[in-house]
Amino acid sequence: MSEERTRLSAEESNGLGELMFLHPPETFALTAASVTALHAIAQNQNLLSGSGLDWGTGVGCLAIAACRIPSVSCVTGLEISAANVAMAQENARLNGVAEKIEFVEADSYQPTSTEHKNRMAVLHGKIDFLIANPPASEADDGFGYRRAIFRGACEFLRDGAVVFLSVSFQYGPDRVRDLCARFPQFSFGACWPLPHGCPSILHGLTCSLA
Ligand SMILES: C[S@@+](CC[C@H](N)C(=O)[O-])C[C@H]1O[C@@H](n2cnc3c(N)ncnc32)[C@H](O)[C@@H]1O
């Protein structure tokens, strides 16, 4: 049976403390890309502050790690699977950040409950950073979710917001530049190579809303 928890030691988290994520069967088990994104958040924590969104939060790992950054005030994690949302809430409690975090069952940016729709509306134009480790889309070039994330994000991000977008290594930085070219509000910021052997790279983008 595969391990049903993933742990990042205090040393690995670069000052964010030990992080532990439960992912029992029927919930999203962290992948190598999830762990790479966790490292990227830990290593680039100076870029994240204020309020954030985590698109496709799974069991909440990236949102929870971001909440451990003292200058981050709150994060909203969006997730389509109710089982993942429930586990993300438990993981937030386990990691001591429940008061800074909200998990919302949603299809992309569209919450399923009216209560959450109203709460999301309040976030328009106020979000300081977006984190996303999205799935690859299957019926196209693999970037369909990333385009949907960018399209929907503009409504929520403030001018100058930062985006951490996880992109598998094989796609390469040129694909990210192409993505930004389709969305002129986003400028390609940097590509952060991560520890040797990691299968993903995380790209930092900044958003300048006209
Ligand atoms: C690659 S996983 C990443 C999960 C987590 N962020 C991590 O890094 O471990 C992508 C997540 O997006 C969720 N997802 C897929 N389609 C979605 C949609 N339309 N709206 C919201 N979440 C979605 C999946 O259920 C899954 O948990």
The ligand as a MOL file (V3000), in Angstrom:
LIG
                    3D

  0  0  0     0  0            999 V3000
M  V30 BEGIN CTAB
M  V30 COUNTS 27 29 0 0 0
M  V30 BEGIN ATOM
M  V30 1 C -2.2460 18.2800 -10.1440 0
M  V30 2 S -3.4290 18.3480 -8.8430 0 CHG=1
M  V30 3 C -2.6020 19.4630 -7.7230 0
M  V30 4 C -3.1470 19.4390 -6.3310 0
M  V30 5 C -2.3310 20.2890 -5.3460 0
M  V30 6 N -2.3390 21.6840 -5.7070 0
M  V30 7 C -0.9170 19.7820 -5.2670 0
M  V30 8 O -0.0140 20.4790 -5.7520 0
M  V30 9 O -0.7340 18.6800 -4.7320 0 CHG=-1
M  V30 10 C -4.6980 19.3350 -9.5460 0
M  V30 11 C -5.9440 19.4750 -8.6860 0
M  V30 12 O -6.8780 20.2520 -9.4380 0
M  V30 13 C -8.1720 19.7580 -9.1780 0
M  V30 14 N -9.0310 20.1720 -10.2860 0
M  V30 15 C -9.1370 19.6010 -11.5170 0
M  V30 16 N -10.0440 20.2620 -12.2640 0
M  V30 17 C -10.5160 21.2720 -11.4830 0
M  V30 18 C -11.4760 22.3000 -11.6990 0
M  V30 19 N -12.1390 22.4140 -12.8450 0
M  V30 20 N -11.7110 23.1590 -10.6970 0
M  V30 21 C -11.0430 23.0600 -9.5110 0
M  V30 22 N -10.1310 22.1000 -9.2440 0
M  V30 23 C -9.8560 21.2250 -10.2290 0
M  V30 24 C -7.9720 18.2580 -9.0530 0
M  V30 25 O -9.0400 17.6360 -8.3650 0
M  V30 26 C -6.6520 18.1770 -8.3140 0
M  V30 27 O -6.8340 18.1310 -6.9360 0
M  V30 END ATOM
M  V30 BEGIN BOND
M  V30 1 1 1 2
M  V30 2 1 2 3
M  V30 3 1 2 10
M  V30 4 1 3 4
M  V30 5 1 4 5
M  V30 6 1 5 6
M  V30 7 1 5 7
M  V30 8 2 7 8
M  V30 9 1 7 9
M  V30 10 1 10 11
M  V30 11 1 11 12
M  V30 12 1 11 26
M  V30 13 1 12 13
M  V30 14 1 13 14
M  V30 15 1 13 24
M  V30 16 1 14 15
M  V30 17 1 14 23
M  V30 18 2 15 16
M  V30 19 1 16 17
M  V30 20 1 17 18
M  V30 21 2 17 23
M  V30 22 1 18 19
M  V30 23 2 18 20
M  V30 24 1 20 21
M  V30 25 2 21 22
M  V30 26 1 22 23
M  V30 27 1 24 25
M  V30 28 1 24 26
M  V30 29 1 26 27
M  V30 END BOND
M  V30 END CTAB
M  END
